Amino acid sequence: MNLVAGTTGVEQTRALAGALSGLARAGDLVLLAGELGAGKTAFAQGFAAGLGVDEVVTSPTFTLVRTYPGGRLRMNHVDVYRLEHLQEVIDLGLAEMVDDPAVTLIEWGDAVVPALPADFLEVRLAYGDQAGDHRSLCLRTVGPAWAARERALGAVLAPWAPARGPAC
């Protein structure tokens, strides 16, 4: 199922992500996709804040993985932008991270889907059709874990539901 939301600035994107983090469970996987600068790291920052992470969350582009202890759940923040082969994903230990009692967010996650379990929430961020910091977010559930929370996802996204919006 696909759900659509829209934000009008980075703070709204963070707020939406923080609200979504309330639905996260240990072992969840969230894939963040979209063009460079579309808001993947801002989403991760809001998600972390919603979990109770007090640290500054930055993109792990050069370190590949950052782990934040958080409050309610620990969060693994991964950026696979610089990886060139699926074997590097396997070497990175993503499968073990997903088995970890934490929630794992993967920036550019759509590029490594074949190396991941088929149970995740994909959040695709795109520049909005209006000037400014407008973003459209398309959320897609894959597998049973997030699919069981589709109704709750819809309720959380309701404040950001666009009056009209692009299909995912």
N, C-alpha and C positions, 0 to 999 in steps of 0.2 A: 504494500500500500504506500502511496506517496502523499505527503502532506506538504503544504506550501505556507511559508510565512514571509513577512517582509519587515525590514528594519530601516530606520531613517538616519542611523548614525552608529558609530562604534559603540557607544554606551548602550544603545538598544540591543545591539548584537550581543554584547556581554550579558545584558540582563536576560535575554532570551536563553542564552546558554546556561546561565545560572539557574534559571527556572527548570530547564531540562535536566540539570544535574540531580535534581530531587528525585528523578525516576531511576537514576543509575544504581546498579547493584554490583557487588564484587564479581569480577570476571567479565564484565561487559566490555565490548569493543565498539568504539565509535570512530568511523572513518570520516575525515574531513577532506573535501575535494573542492577545487575551484582554481581560478586563475591566480597568478601571483598578485598579492595585495587585495584579494577578495574578502579577507577577514578570518582566515583559518586560525591564526594565532590569537586574534581578539576573541574568537569563540572559545578557544582553549582557556584563555584568561578568565572569562566569565564562568565557564564550567568549573574551573578550579576554585574560584571564589565561592561558588555555590556549594562546593564540597567542604569548604572551610579551610582551604589552603591560604596561609598567611604570607607565603613567599611571593616575590615578584616572578611571574611566569613569563618566560621569553621563549622565542622559537629555538628549538634544539637543532637547527639546520646543520651546525658544525659539530655538535656533540652527538647528534643523532637521537639520544634518549636522555630525558630528564625525569627524575622521579620526585614527586612531591608527597610528603607524608599526609597532609590534609587533616581533616577532622573526622568526618563521617567515613570517608574512604580514601585510601591512597590513590594517587593518580600517576600513571605513566604517560608521559608526553613524548611522542616519537615523531620525527620528521624524516621521511624517506626520499626527499627531493633529490639528494645527491647520490642515491644508490642507483647503480646501472644494471644490475642483474638480480634476478630473484634469489639466487644463491646467497647474495649478500643479506637479504632479508632473513633467510634461514640462519645464516651465521650470526646475525644480530640477536637471535633468540626471541623473536616475536611470539612464537608458539608458547614458549615458557612464560612470557609476560601475560599472555591472555589467560593462562592457567593460574596466574598469581591472583590472590584475593584483593585485587585493585581494579580500577576502571582504566582502560587504555585508550587514549586518543591518538590517532595516527594522521598527521598532516600528509597530504598527497596519497592517502590510503587507497584511493581507487587504482593506483598504479601497481599495487602489490596484492590485489584481491586473490589471485591464484595461490598465494603462499599463506593465506589466512583461513581460519575456520569460517564456514558459511553461516555465521550467526553474528550479525552486527547491525548497527544503525549507521547509515550513510547520510552525512549532512553535506549537501552541495551548495556552496555559496557562490553567488554571481552578482555582478554589478547590476543595480536596478536600472529601469528604463527612464529614470528621472535624474536630473542633475544632482550633484552633491554626493553624500555618503550613503545613498539608498542601496540596500542589498536585498536580493531575494534568496531565500533559503528553501531548498527542496530536501525533505527528509524521506528516506526510503528504508523500510525495515526489511531485513533479510534474515531468515531463520526464525525459530520459535521464540527466543528470549525477548526480543524487542517487539515481535508481532503480537505477543500477548499483552503488550502495553500500548497498543495503537490508540485505544480510546483515551487513555491517560495522556498520551502524546498530543492528541488533538485538543484536549482540555487545556494543557499547558501552553500550547501554541495559540490558543484563541485570541489573546490580546494582540498578537502580531499577525493575525490572519488578514491577508490583503482583501480589499473589497473586490478587486479583480486581480488576477495574477497569472503568470505564465504556468502552463502545465509543466510538470517535471519531466 
